[in-house]
Amino acid sequence: MAISKLPTTLKSLSPFPVLGTSFSKLDFVPLDLSVTNHELKAVDVSSSSDLERFIWNHIKAHNAKVAYGGYLEERGIYNRSSHFNKQVATTERNIHLGLDLWIEADAPIYAPLDGVLHSFKDNNNFGDYGPTLILKHHIDGFEFYTLYGHLSLKSLSGKRVGEPITKGQQIATLGTAEVNGDYPPHLHLQIIFKIEDYQGDYPGVCSLQDLEYYKSNCPNPRLFLEGLV
């Protein structure tokens, strides 16, 4: 199967919503955390509590329950962390490769498709994913992966590499800033075609010089919220 055909195929399979079935289209509001959003100039984005206040005020102002966005967004919120921050503009990792879903901690996360647990890990660097799961999927002979970052520590408990995962199965809950890399609670959702040798981890932010590769390897996960956003 050609990579360009995969999003169409996934849509035809009606993926299970990663946040469950209790939400409607009216519950979601887009959120811009890019360097071009002038509202962020009044926010200390290095503070998870200040950023969380900004996000929840945005959600409440739109009578929503979930904020979403971030795919290929150039962000300034990674400057606080040496895990991302570089001195040369073209190699600074500040372009976001997944879709973020901002919602309260402990929110349940569900598998959008059948698969197996590829790997899991607590990526506990400051500004990193925190607890992370990666699922492996097969569709018509094509293998690809989905990554779920910023989870709770209990989401890793009892997990076994290779265990089968059923579409619609709860696989995790979201973590707090204390365990999720010091961010407001949210899910980082990412599709990955070629995962190389990564285990429980994969770049979720890239540099400008690497953008074309990662764009082709990590398509927009928005299709997992088809009909909602």
C-alpha positions in Angstrom: 0.0 0.0 0.0 1.3 3.4 -0.9 1.9 5.8 2.0 -0.3 8.4 0.4 -3.2 6.0 0.5 -3.1 5.3 4.2 -5.1 8.3 5.6 -8.0 7.4 3.2 -7.9 3.8 4.3 -7.9 4.7 8.0 -10.9 7.0 7.4 -12.8 4.1 5.8 -12.2 2.0 8.9 -14.0 4.6 11.2 -11.3 4.8 13.9 -12.6 4.8 17.4 -12.3 8.3 19.0 -9.1 8.4 21.1 -11.0 10.4 23.9 -14.0 8.1 23.7 -17.6 8.5 22.4 -19.0 11.0 25.0 -17.9 14.1 23.1 -19.6 16.0 20.3 -18.3 18.4 17.7 -19.3 21.3 19.9 -17.0 20.1 22.7 -13.8 20.8 20.7 -12.1 24.1 20.0 -8.9 24.8 18.1 -6.0 26.1 20.0 -3.0 28.0 18.5 0.2 27.7 20.4 2.5 28.9 17.6 5.0 31.6 17.7 2.6 33.8 15.6 -0.1 33.8 18.3 0.3 37.3 19.9 -1.9 36.3 22.8 1.0 34.1 24.1 3.2 37.2 24.6 1.3 37.9 27.8 1.8 34.3 29.0 4.8 32.8 30.7 4.9 29.7 28.6 7.9 28.3 30.6 5.4 27.9 33.5 3.1 24.9 33.1 0.6 26.4 35.5 0.5 29.7 33.6 0.1 27.9 30.3 -2.6 25.7 31.7 -4.5 28.7 32.9 -4.3 30.2 29.4 -5.5 27.0 27.8 -8.4 26.5 30.2 -9.5 30.1 29.8 -9.5 29.5 26.1 -11.6 26.3 26.4 -14.1 28.0 28.8 -14.4 31.1 26.6 -15.7 28.8 23.8 -17.9 26.7 26.0 -15.8 23.7 25.0 -14.3 20.7 26.8 -11.3 19.9 24.7 -8.7 22.1 22.9 -6.9 20.6 19.9 -4.2 21.5 17.4 -0.5 21.7 16.9 0.3 19.6 13.9 3.4 21.2 12.2 3.0 24.2 14.5 6.2 26.2 15.1 6.3 26.8 18.9 8.2 28.8 21.4 7.2 26.7 24.4 10.2 24.3 23.9 12.8 27.0 24.5 12.8 26.3 28.2 14.1 22.8 27.8 17.6 21.7 26.9 16.0 18.6 25.5 14.9 20.7 22.5 16.7 24.0 22.6 19.6 24.6 20.2 21.5 27.7 19.2 21.2 27.4 15.4 17.8 28.3 14.0 17.7 25.5 11.4 18.6 22.8 13.9 16.4 24.0 16.8 13.6 21.4 17.4 10.5 23.6 17.6 8.1 22.2 15.0 5.4 19.9 16.5 4.7 16.7 14.7 1.6 15.4 16.5 -1.8 16.5 17.4 -2.3 17.7 21.0 -5.6 17.2 22.8 -5.8 19.4 25.9 -8.1 18.0 28.5 -8.0 17.4 32.3 -5.6 14.8 33.8 -6.9 11.3 34.3 -9.0 11.5 31.1 -9.2 8.0 29.6 -7.4 7.3 26.3 -8.7 4.7 23.8 -7.1 2.7 21.0 -8.4 4.0 17.6 -7.7 0.7 15.8 -6.8 -2.9 16.5 -3.0 -3.5 17.0 -0.4 -4.7 19.5 1.6 -2.9 22.1 4.9 -2.1 20.3 6.7 -0.5 23.3 6.3 1.8 26.3 8.6 4.0 28.3 8.7 6.8 30.8 10.5 9.6 28.9 11.2 11.6 32.0 13.4 14.4 30.7 12.2 17.9 31.5 10.0 18.9 28.6 9.8 15.3 27.2 6.8 13.0 26.8 6.7 11.5 30.2 5.0 8.1 30.2 4.4 7.0 26.6 2.8 4.1 24.7 3.4 3.1 21.1 1.0 0.8 19.2 1.7 -1.2 16.0 -1.0 -1.6 13.4 -1.4 -3.6 10.2 -3.9 -2.6 7.5 -4.0 -4.5 4.2 -0.3 -5.5 4.7 0.9 -2.0 5.6 2.5 -1.6 9.0 2.4 1.7 10.9 2.5 3.0 14.5 0.6 5.4 16.8 2.2 7.2 19.7 0.5 8.4 22.9 2.5 10.8 25.0 2.1 12.7 28.3 0.3 9.8 30.0 0.0 8.9 33.7 2.5 6.6 35.3 -0.2 4.1 36.0 -0.7 3.8 32.3 2.5 1.8 32.1 1.7 -0.5 34.9 1.2 -4.1 33.9 1.8 -3.5 30.2 3.5 -6.2 28.1 5.2 -5.7 24.8 3.3 -7.6 22.1 0.0 -7.8 23.9 -3.0 -7.4 21.6 -4.9 -4.2 21.7 -8.5 -4.0 20.5 -10.1 -1.0 18.8 -12.0 1.0 21.4 -10.0 -0.5 24.4 -8.9 1.9 27.0 -5.2 1.9 27.0 -4.2 4.8 29.3 -5.1 7.9 31.2 -3.5 11.4 31.0 -0.9 12.5 33.5 -0.3 15.7 35.4 2.5 18.2 35.0 4.4 16.4 37.7 4.9 13.3 35.5 4.2 14.3 31.9 7.3 16.4 31.2 5.9 19.5 33.0 3.1 20.4 30.6 -0.6 21.1 31.2 -2.5 17.8 30.9 -2.9 16.7 27.3 -2.5 13.9 24.9 0.2 14.0 22.2 -1.1 11.8 19.4 1.2 10.9 16.5 1.2 8.6 13.5 4.5 7.1 12.4 5.2 5.1 9.3 8.8 4.1 9.8 9.8 3.9 13.5 13.4 2.7 13.0 14.9 1.4 16.2 12.9 3.6 18.6 11.3 1.9 21.6 8.7 3.8 23.7 9.9 7.0 22.1 10.0 8.9 18.8 10.7 12.5 17.9 7.5 14.6 18.5 9.2 17.8 17.6 11.6 18.4 14.7 13.9 21.1 13.3 13.3 23.1 10.1 16.0 21.2 8.3 14.4 17.9 9.0 10.8 18.9 8.4 10.3 17.4 5.0 11.3 14.0 6.2 9.1 14.1 9.3 6.1 15.5 7.3 6.3 12.4 5.1 6.8 10.0 7.9 4.2 11.5 10.3 0.9 12.5 8.7 -1.7 14.5 10.5 -3.5 12.5 13.2 -6.6 14.6 12.9 -8.3 11.8 11.0 -8.6 10.0 14.3 -11.1 12.7 15.3 -13.0 12.6 12.0 -16.4 14.3 12.5 -15.4 16.0 15.7 -12.8 18.6 14.5 
